[in-house]
Amino acid sequence: MPGQARGRAEPGRITLHLLPASRARNADQLADEVRRFLYRRQKQPHIVRGYFQGSHVRYITERLEI
């Protein structure tokens, strides 16, 4: 809005850059978006590894010593 500083939070307003560029409107579009997301993640193993670093899921990656 004119006259307001950039980046200033306004109560009740959503910052558009945080929203997805598109939104699925039916099952086919949803499947396409999920496929696209998973394909991108396939090329980012460091991010996927990070999913298993939390204390509540770390047991998945720890080796059992028997």
Backbone as CSV, one residue per row, in Angstrom:
resi,resn,N_x,N_y,N_z,CA_x,CA_y,CA_z,C_x,C_y,C_z
1,MET,0.842,-1.193,0.000,0.000,0.000,0.000,0.881,1.248,0.000
2,PRO,0.470,2.268,-0.692,1.257,3.494,-0.734,1.400,4.102,0.662
3,GLY,2.592,4.638,0.935,2.802,5.301,2.212,3.216,4.368,3.337
4,GLN,3.274,3.064,3.094,3.689,2.137,4.136,5.070,1.587,3.807
5,ALA,5.827,1.332,4.851,7.169,0.780,4.663,7.069,-0.651,4.146
6,ARG,7.998,-1.014,3.260,8.020,-2.383,2.748,8.391,-3.344,3.866
7,GLY,7.784,-4.524,3.840,8.114,-5.538,4.820,7.419,-5.363,6.158
8,ARG,6.634,-4.339,6.290,5.941,-4.088,7.555,4.726,-5.001,7.652
9,ALA,4.604,-5.704,8.754,3.506,-6.648,8.934,2.198,-5.912,9.201
10,GLU,1.154,-6.400,8.594,-0.178,-5.867,8.829,-1.024,-6.981,9.418
11,PRO,-1.652,-6.756,10.558,-2.496,-7.806,11.147,-3.599,-8.229,10.188
12,GLY,-3.816,-9.537,10.069,-4.885,-10.043,9.223,-4.533,-10.168,7.748
13,ARG,-3.304,-9.825,7.376,-2.901,-9.924,5.970,-1.890,-11.039,5.800
14,ILE,-1.950,-11.718,4.675,-1.023,-12.804,4.359,-0.006,-12.285,3.364
15,THR,1.258,-12.531,3.644,2.303,-12.137,2.713,2.283,-13.108,1.541
16,LEU,2.106,-12.603,0.339,1.914,-13.449,-0.828,3.139,-14.271,-1.199
17,HIS,4.335,-13.808,-0.879,5.506,-14.585,-1.270,5.630,-15.884,-0.471
18,LEU,4.853,-16.047,0.580,4.876,-17.279,1.356,3.883,-18.309,0.831
19,LEU,2.998,-17.892,-0.038,1.996,-18.794,-0.594,2.546,-19.499,-1.833
20,PRO,2.048,-20.703,-2.113,2.504,-21.391,-3.326,2.087,-20.623,-4.576
21,ALA,2.877,-20.787,-5.635,2.599,-20.075,-6.884,1.281,-20.535,-7.494
22,SER,0.952,-21.803,-7.307,-0.305,-22.316,-7.839,-0.916,-23.255,-6.819
23,ARG,-2.193,-23.509,-6.978,-2.875,-24.405,-6.056,-3.684,-25.398,-6.870
24,ALA,-3.605,-26.654,-6.471,-4.334,-27.698,-7.184,-5.839,-27.480,-7.035
25,ARG,-6.535,-27.608,-8.131,-7.984,-27.421,-8.107,-8.725,-28.742,-8.297
26,ASN,-7.980,-29.818,-8.649,-8.603,-31.132,-8.794,-7.544,-32.211,-8.535
27,ALA,-7.942,-33.453,-8.568,-7.044,-34.559,-8.233,-5.872,-34.663,-9.204
28,ASP,-6.103,-34.400,-10.477,-5.026,-34.482,-11.462,-3.964,-33.421,-11.208
29,GLN,-4.383,-32.208,-10.908,-3.431,-31.143,-10.614,-2.667,-31.437,-9.329
30,LEU,-3.358,-31.986,-8.338,-2.699,-32.340,-7.085,-1.628,-33.401,-7.330
31,ALA,-1.949,-34.412,-8.101,-0.985,-35.458,-8.426,0.223,-34.868,-9.149
32,ASP,-0.004,-33.940,-10.066,1.095,-33.293,-10.786,1.995,-32.503,-9.838
33,GLU,1.392,-31.763,-8.909,2.176,-30.968,-7.973,2.981,-31.856,-7.028
34,VAL,2.388,-32.935,-6.560,3.103,-33.859,-5.677,4.265,-34.494,-6.425
35,ARG,4.040,-34.920,-7.650,5.083,-35.518,-8.471,6.234,-34.525,-8.678
36,ARG,5.898,-33.284,-8.961,6.903,-32.236,-9.178,7.707,-32.000,-7.896
37,PHE,7.006,-31.941,-6.754,7.678,-31.738,-5.470,8.653,-32.871,-5.179
38,LEU,8.204,-34.122,-5.345,9.052,-35.274,-5.056,10.233,-35.353,-6.026
39,TYR,10.038,-34.982,-7.269,11.126,-34.988,-8.244,12.201,-33.982,-7.834
40,ARG,11.761,-32.784,-7.387,12.728,-31.777,-6.920,13.476,-32.283,-5.695
41,ARG,12.763,-32.898,-4.740,13.393,-33.405,-3.519,14.392,-34.515,-3.829
42,GLN,14.147,-35.276,-4.871,15.047,-36.346,-5.262,16.436,-35.779,-5.579
43,LYS,16.476,-34.555,-6.029,17.733,-33.909,-6.386,18.316,-33.101,-5.229
44,GLN,17.694,-33.184,-4.042,18.152,-32.449,-2.864,18.282,-33.396,-1.662
45,PRO,19.210,-34.352,-1.719,19.315,-35.335,-0.638,19.656,-34.719,0.715
46,HIS,20.339,-33.579,0.723,20.664,-32.934,1.998,19.402,-32.480,2.731
47,ILE,18.383,-32.095,2.000,17.131,-31.690,2.632,16.392,-32.906,3.168
48,VAL,16.360,-33.976,2.388,15.691,-35.205,2.828,16.378,-35.748,4.079
49,ARG,17.721,-35.729,4.111,18.460,-36.177,5.287,18.040,-35.376,6.515
50,GLY,17.796,-34.099,6.324,17.386,-33.233,7.424,16.052,-33.629,8.037
51,TYR,15.191,-34.290,7.272,13.910,-34.739,7.805,14.103,-35.718,8.951
52,PHE,15.247,-36.421,8.986,15.488,-37.466,9.969,16.460,-37.041,11.064
53,GLN,16.708,-35.743,11.201,17.627,-35.252,12.219,16.924,-34.820,13.500
54,GLY,15.622,-34.697,13.480,14.877,-34.305,14.674,14.959,-35.376,15.749
55,SER,14.891,-34.966,17.002,15.042,-35.920,18.103,13.943,-36.980,18.100
56,HIS,12.760,-36.643,17.626,11.654,-37.596,17.635,11.718,-38.616,16.500
57,VAL,12.605,-38.424,15.524,12.750,-39.402,14.433,14.186,-39.868,14.238
58,ARG,15.097,-39.408,15.063,16.509,-39.747,14.902,16.756,-41.253,15.028
59,TYR,15.922,-41.951,15.790,16.097,-43.390,15.987,16.065,-44.145,14.654
60,ILE,15.438,-43.589,13.657,15.328,-44.238,12.355,16.697,-44.419,11.711
61,THR,17.564,-43.428,11.878,18.863,-43.460,11.216,19.979,-44.009,12.088
62,GLU,19.725,-44.206,13.371,20.765,-44.754,14.242,20.898,-46.257,14.017
63,ARG,22.108,-46.733,14.102,22.352,-48.165,13.946,22.190,-48.855,15.294
64,LEU,21.567,-50.006,15.251,21.414,-50.800,16.467,22.686,-51.586,16.707
65,GLU,23.178,-51.534,17.923,24.362,-52.328,18.270,23.914,-53.557,19.044
66,ILE,24.125,-54.714,18.460,23.690,-55.958,19.101,24.893,-56.736,19.578
